[in-house]
Amino acid sequence: MGYDLPMKHVFIAIVAITSIRRHLVVAGDVVQPSKVLKQVPAMYVFGDSTLDVGNNNYLAGLDVPRANTPLYGVDYPGSKPTGRFSNGYHVADFIAKKLGLKESPPAYLSLAPGTTPLVVSALAEGVSYASAGAGILDSTHAGTNIPLSKQVMYFESTKAKMQAKVGSTAVRILLSRSFFLISVGSNDLFVFAAAPTDVVALYSSLISGYSAAITSLYNMGARKFGIINVGLLGCVPAVRALNSTAACNDGLNLLAAGFDDALKSLLASLAARLPGLVYSLADSYSLSQVTFANPQASGYVNIDSACCGSGRLGADSDCLPNSVLCGDHDQFVFWDRVHPSQRAGELSAAAFYDGPAEFTAPINFRQLARKI
């Protein structure tokens, strides 16, 4: 049974107070109140390893990609691996900080065993459903991740538990004002590129799946969507290392660009037919192009190698406890052979939140968060 109306108000007030108390940032060893006012009541995260904060730590199987061992997390508070494929925070964390949260909301599977922790987090800060290796298609790396469709199902289950605690009206209002962050599609394209067939059919399947996910979330109450497109997949160290000259793979980049064009059209179409849906499309592809064209402007000295890895371009292995690290982690775009460094995540979030207009459309993440 749900609470009666007065109890709902009491519960929401308690959650709000809890949220404020937890709304802290760590500066060295000193914990200080965040200087950023909370822009949204909560953030819900969907996608792949670029956003995962530890869901895959709870999945069984030897083939499950995980970042739960050193040297991942070496620059995270406490120097501990968390499941983030980064030396510290990643783009979801920095977007969350911009929105006034402490960091990315916690992983769904870390909360799901108990109803209370899940509901409190979902109401006070949000939940992350992102899973390393996940794709838009269920078939992408099947059995080793939480595909996008299942992430949406987990959100549906979360919403039902939220409603059981505070009622449908309170949840509807909260979700309509919350920030839904999505970044997915890279793994689908990597899989396709390994054994290419009909690219038109691929795009059609991916856009259909993406549309279904966004529409389902919209039907459950989501209204504000921050979408990050697919970046320069052909320029990650693991791909460059396959080229004798360490050059980017132009074909893979063109594949990503084609998907990004289709995604842009999809979002415009959804906004036109779903009343109240607003979105910001973050252009990771263009941001990467600008960064690689002039890396020094962003403080980088290396754009083609992994800071943590082994062999040529640091791309012969994943980031492992015995890997050799680069000297200055902030001077490398990539932390491992596929994933960005903490610094790259920070700069991306800054660009998407309120950076140059060329990196977001039709509005930026800051404007999206403040939409009523």
Wavefront OBJ file of the C-alpha trace (Angstrom):
o trace
v 0.000 0.000 0.000
v 1.182 3.577 -0.709
v 1.392 6.353 1.804
v -1.603 8.631 2.268
v -1.088 12.204 1.021
v 0.366 13.734 4.216
v 2.837 10.863 4.568
v 3.890 11.305 0.957
v 4.796 14.904 1.679
v 6.757 13.873 4.758
v 8.634 11.215 2.803
v 9.497 13.624 -0.010
v 10.728 16.183 2.507
v 12.946 13.583 4.171
v 14.340 12.572 0.779
v 15.008 16.210 -0.090
v 16.879 16.762 3.185
v 18.878 13.581 2.585
v 19.697 14.789 -0.917
v 20.952 18.132 0.400
v 23.109 16.449 3.037
v 24.574 14.131 0.406
v 25.089 17.025 -2.003
v 28.793 17.308 -1.282
v 31.983 17.447 -3.265
v 35.379 16.236 -2.206
v 38.254 18.724 -2.403
v 41.405 16.894 -1.347
v 40.623 15.465 2.072
v 38.132 18.220 2.895
v 34.443 17.646 2.275
v 32.663 20.866 1.370
v 29.096 21.735 0.346
v 28.735 21.878 -3.421
v 28.845 25.386 -4.834
v 26.567 24.298 -7.675
v 22.855 24.515 -6.987
v 20.926 21.398 -7.867
v 19.556 21.954 -11.366
v 17.361 18.826 -11.518
v 15.854 16.558 -8.854
v 17.537 13.434 -10.245
v 19.540 11.994 -13.137
v 18.909 8.622 -14.757
v 21.682 7.165 -16.900
v 21.484 4.641 -19.751
v 24.196 3.390 -22.053
v 27.531 1.614 -22.299
v 31.005 1.611 -20.735
v 31.447 5.348 -21.230
v 28.789 5.837 -18.528
v 28.906 2.593 -16.492
v 29.621 3.142 -12.783
v 29.747 -0.495 -11.765
v 26.703 -2.426 -12.971
v 28.938 -4.963 -14.680
v 30.649 -5.693 -11.365
v 27.453 -7.562 -10.441
v 27.139 -9.612 -13.629
v 28.387 -13.202 -13.674
v 30.632 -14.591 -16.378
v 34.282 -14.547 -17.406
v 33.554 -12.545 -20.566
v 31.805 -9.678 -18.796
v 33.840 -6.471 -19.253
v 34.628 -4.966 -15.864
v 36.756 -2.132 -14.521
v 36.864 -3.317 -10.926
v 40.614 -3.861 -10.625
v 43.585 -1.477 -10.493
v 44.751 0.575 -12.266
v 41.241 1.744 -13.013
v 40.209 4.339 -10.458
v 43.761 5.342 -9.569
v 42.701 9.010 -9.558
v 39.256 8.448 -8.036
v 38.904 9.510 -4.375
v 40.588 6.787 -2.349
v 42.369 5.532 -5.507
v 39.925 2.655 -5.808
v 38.423 0.979 -8.876
v 34.667 1.483 -8.990
v 33.611 -0.066 -12.273
v 34.251 3.126 -14.226
v 36.421 2.614 -17.299
v 38.563 5.597 -16.361
v 41.420 6.628 -14.124
v 38.858 8.480 -12.008
v 35.552 10.081 -12.856
v 34.034 9.955 -16.340
v 31.698 12.121 -18.395
v 28.521 11.082 -16.531
v 30.111 12.137 -13.238
v 31.099 15.532 -14.560
v 27.677 16.110 -16.098
v 26.152 15.178 -12.743
v 28.462 17.661 -11.000
v 27.389 20.377 -13.435
v 23.782 19.569 -12.537
v 24.518 19.950 -8.823
v 24.905 16.286 -7.887
v 27.960 14.840 -6.160
v 28.754 12.445 -9.013
v 26.910 10.029 -11.278
v 24.077 8.280 -9.439
v 24.933 4.751 -8.290
v 24.664 1.574 -10.321
v 21.240 -0.053 -10.362
v 22.578 -3.521 -9.540
v 24.359 -2.160 -6.464
v 20.971 -1.017 -5.143
v 18.525 -3.559 -6.524
v 18.865 -6.287 -3.845
v 16.908 -4.034 -1.455
v 13.898 -1.876 -2.241
v 14.670 0.957 0.191
v 18.187 1.874 -1.061
v 16.957 1.800 -4.650
v 13.917 3.981 -3.982
v 15.821 6.495 -1.836
v 18.494 6.870 -4.503
v 15.953 7.033 -7.333
v 14.064 9.829 -5.578
v 17.014 11.793 -4.224
v 19.674 11.607 -6.950
v 18.773 9.025 -9.598
v 20.091 5.669 -10.780
v 22.571 4.513 -13.419
v 21.580 1.553 -15.584
v 24.548 1.864 -17.981
v 26.487 -1.313 -18.686
v 29.866 -1.822 -20.347
v 29.560 -3.656 -23.642
v 25.887 -2.810 -24.009
v 24.356 -1.963 -27.334
v 21.096 -0.773 -28.753
v 20.642 -4.257 -30.170
v 20.103 -7.100 -27.713
v 22.442 -9.235 -29.830
v 25.443 -6.973 -29.247
v 27.833 -8.889 -26.961
v 24.783 -10.861 -25.806
v 24.999 -12.389 -22.356
v 27.838 -10.173 -21.128
v 26.023 -6.909 -20.416
v 22.682 -5.233 -19.795
v 21.398 -4.201 -23.245
v 19.556 -0.914 -23.643
v 16.148 -2.600 -23.775
v 16.760 -4.309 -20.432
v 18.076 -1.101 -18.900
v 14.733 0.484 -19.763
v 12.944 -2.484 -18.187
v 14.970 -2.003 -15.012
v 13.904 1.639 -14.965
v 10.281 0.552 -15.296
v 10.742 -1.683 -12.261
v 12.379 1.190 -10.381
v 9.507 3.504 -11.199
v 6.962 0.993 -9.871
v 8.823 0.845 -6.557
v 9.005 4.635 -6.407
v 5.264 4.873 -6.951
v 4.608 2.324 -4.240
v 6.418 4.601 -1.780
v 5.304 8.107 -2.720
v 2.482 7.716 -5.221
v 2.142 8.209 -8.957
v 1.635 11.987 -8.876
v 4.862 12.707 -6.994
v 6.814 10.362 -9.270
v 5.302 11.870 -12.421
v 6.378 15.367 -11.340
v 9.861 14.231 -10.351
v 10.501 12.335 -13.598
v 9.249 15.196 -15.752
v 11.861 17.478 -14.186
v 14.722 14.964 -14.085
v 17.623 14.563 -16.514
v 17.808 11.404 -18.648
v 21.341 10.869 -19.961
v 21.926 8.353 -22.760
v 25.070 7.362 -24.649
v 24.957 4.124 -26.629
v 25.635 2.736 -30.098
v 29.429 2.402 -30.207
v 29.444 -1.309 -29.433
v 26.847 -2.036 -32.109
v 29.050 -0.292 -34.665
v 32.232 -2.053 -33.519
v 30.488 -5.423 -33.867
v 29.156 -4.554 -37.311
v 32.541 -3.305 -38.525
v 34.124 -6.645 -37.634
v 31.790 -8.423 -40.084
v 30.035 -5.783 -42.209
v 26.883 -6.581 -44.151
v 24.050 -4.172 -45.025
v 24.757 -0.786 -43.441
v 21.329 0.608 -44.319
v 19.665 -2.276 -42.480
v 22.013 -1.720 -39.538
v 21.096 1.958 -39.220
v 17.408 1.086 -39.502
v 17.654 -1.475 -36.688
v 19.673 0.831 -34.455
v 17.393 3.814 -34.920
v 14.330 1.643 -34.369
v 15.788 0.368 -31.099
v 16.849 3.825 -29.974
v 13.415 5.204 -30.788
v 11.724 2.422 -28.838
v 13.879 3.116 -25.770
v 13.278 6.867 -25.763
v 9.571 6.426 -26.446
v 9.251 3.927 -23.597
v 11.017 6.289 -21.207
v 8.800 9.136 -22.399
v 5.683 7.053 -21.808
v 6.935 6.412 -18.268
v 7.296 10.136 -17.612
v 10.732 11.188 -18.898
v 10.770 14.552 -20.660
v 14.363 15.863 -20.627
v 16.830 13.835 -22.671
v 20.559 14.536 -22.858
v 21.870 12.366 -25.689
v 25.567 11.914 -26.482
v 26.229 10.720 -30.014
v 28.959 8.303 -31.112
v 32.459 9.729 -31.387
v 35.442 8.987 -33.633
v 35.487 5.226 -33.151
v 38.205 4.850 -35.761
v 40.619 6.890 -33.659
v 40.682 4.910 -30.418
v 44.082 3.306 -29.700
v 42.779 -0.243 -30.196
v 41.784 0.628 -33.764
v 44.786 2.814 -34.568
v 47.099 -0.009 -33.500
v 45.779 -2.137 -36.370
v 47.190 0.378 -38.847
v 50.919 0.282 -39.593
v 51.014 4.090 -39.481
v 48.760 4.350 -36.388
v 46.311 6.416 -38.422
v 42.588 6.551 -37.706
v 40.277 4.146 -39.521
v 38.296 6.439 -41.813
v 35.766 3.744 -42.660
v 34.827 3.254 -39.013
v 34.566 7.000 -38.531
v 32.259 7.273 -41.540
v 30.126 4.464 -40.091
v 29.816 6.432 -36.850
v 29.028 9.652 -38.725
v 26.220 7.956 -40.632
v 24.681 6.702 -37.409
v 24.987 10.146 -35.830
v 23.151 11.722 -38.769
v 20.326 9.208 -38.392
v 20.188 9.824 -34.629
v 19.928 13.574 -35.187
v 16.944 13.066 -37.500
v 15.313 10.656 -35.046
v 15.455 13.112 -32.150
v 13.954 15.918 -34.229
v 11.161 13.577 -35.275
v 10.437 12.411 -31.726
v 10.363 15.978 -30.407
v 7.855 16.906 -33.101
v 5.399 14.158 -32.226
v 5.829 13.638 -28.477
v 4.388 16.649 -26.603
v 6.687 18.027 -23.926
v 9.781 16.069 -24.990
v 12.882 18.267 -25.026
v 16.403 17.182 -25.792
v 19.985 18.228 -26.220
v 22.134 16.253 -28.647
v 25.791 16.396 -27.602
v 28.184 16.060 -30.523
v 31.035 13.902 -29.269
v 32.090 13.301 -32.864
v 32.708 16.980 -33.618
v 34.292 17.613 -30.228
v 36.778 14.805 -30.930
v 37.585 16.259 -34.337
v 38.313 19.671 -32.855
v 40.362 18.156 -30.033
v 42.469 15.982 -32.325
v 43.083 18.887 -34.703
v 44.596 20.988 -31.899
v 45.285 18.832 -28.836
v 47.576 21.387 -27.202
v 44.651 23.767 -26.805
v 43.118 21.257 -24.392
v 46.391 20.500 -22.641
v 47.009 17.138 -24.327
v 50.359 15.816 -25.473
v 49.028 12.460 -26.684
v 45.864 11.691 -28.647
v 46.608 8.239 -30.054
v 47.834 6.068 -27.169
v 46.457 4.616 -23.950
v 47.836 6.025 -20.717
v 47.342 2.592 -19.127
v 48.140 -0.467 -21.221
v 50.996 -2.285 -22.901
v 52.643 -2.686 -26.276
v 52.174 -0.473 -29.294
v 50.089 2.604 -28.462
v 49.347 0.909 -25.132
v 46.720 -1.045 -27.034
v 47.945 -4.635 -26.762
v 46.032 -5.222 -23.523
v 43.456 -3.719 -21.235
v 44.454 -1.536 -18.312
v 45.747 -4.094 -15.802
v 47.333 -3.960 -12.338
v 50.778 -4.503 -13.901
v 50.327 -2.057 -16.778
v 52.754 0.786 -17.349
v 51.196 4.203 -16.778
v 51.931 7.415 -18.611
v 53.487 10.220 -16.586
v 50.711 12.821 -16.548
v 47.279 11.233 -16.804
v 45.648 14.537 -17.742
v 47.788 14.884 -20.847
v 46.347 11.771 -22.524
v 42.960 11.697 -24.253
v 42.639 7.951 -23.634
v 42.994 6.108 -20.357
v 42.887 2.596 -21.817
v 42.807 1.329 -25.374
v 39.187 2.375 -25.907
v 38.005 4.713 -23.146
v 38.660 8.404 -22.445
v 40.681 9.647 -19.508
v 39.142 11.491 -16.585
v 40.363 14.781 -18.070
v 38.691 14.001 -21.390
v 35.446 13.280 -19.557
v 35.683 16.569 -17.707
v 36.279 18.597 -20.873
v 33.456 16.791 -22.689
v 30.996 17.543 -19.904
v 32.020 21.201 -19.908
v 31.479 21.413 -23.673
v 28.086 19.731 -23.507
v 26.821 21.632 -20.483
v 27.474 25.206 -21.542
v 30.334 25.180 -24.032
v 30.441 26.378 -27.638
v 27.125 26.061 -29.456
v 28.693 23.836 -32.124
v 28.841 20.916 -29.683
v 25.134 20.723 -28.740
v 21.829 21.130 -30.557
v 19.223 22.524 -30.408
v 20.122 23.596 -26.841
v 22.905 22.696 -24.413
v 22.649 20.553 -21.294
v 22.411 23.584 -19.020
v 19.439 24.949 -20.943
v 17.869 21.490 -21.009
v 18.143 21.130 -17.241
v 16.387 24.479 -16.743
v 13.493 23.735 -19.088
v 10.182 23.752 -17.239
l 1 2 3 4 5 6 7 8 9 10 11 12 13 14 15 16 17 18 19 20 21 22 23 24 25 26 27 28 29 30 31 32 33 34 35 36 37 38 39 40 41 42 43 44 45 46 47 48 49 50 51 52 53 54 55 56 57 58 59 60 61 62 63 64 65 66 67 68 69 70 71 72 73 74 75 76 77 78 79 80 81 82 83 84 85 86 87 88 89 90 91 92 93 94 95 96 97 98 99 100 101 102 103 104 105 106 107 108 109 110 111 112 113 114 115 116 117 118 119 120 121 122 123 124 125 126 127 128 129 130 131 132 133 134 135 136 137 138 139 140 141 142 143 144 145 146 147 148 149 150 151 152 153 154 155 156 157 158 159 160 161 162 163 164 165 166 167 168 169 170 171 172 173 174 175 176 177 178 179 180 181 182 183 184 185 186 187 188 189 190 191 192 193 194 195 196 197 198 199 200 201 202 203 204 205 206 207 208 209 210 211 212 213 214 215 216 217 218 219 220 221 222 223 224 225 226 227 228 229 230 231 232 233 234 235 236 237 238 239 240 241 242 243 244 245 246 247 248 249 250 251 252 253 254 255 256 257 258 259 260 261 262 263 264 265 266 267 268 269 270 271 272 273 274 275 276 277 278 279 280 281 282 283 284 285 286 287 288 289 290 291 292 293 294 295 296 297 298 299 300 301 302 303 304 305 306 307 308 309 310 311 312 313 314 315 316 317 318 319 320 321 322 323 324 325 326 327 328 329 330 331 332 333 334 335 336 337 338 339 340 341 342 343 344 345 346 347 348 349 350 351 352 353 354 355 356 357 358 359 360 361 362 363 364 365 366 367 368 369 370 371 372
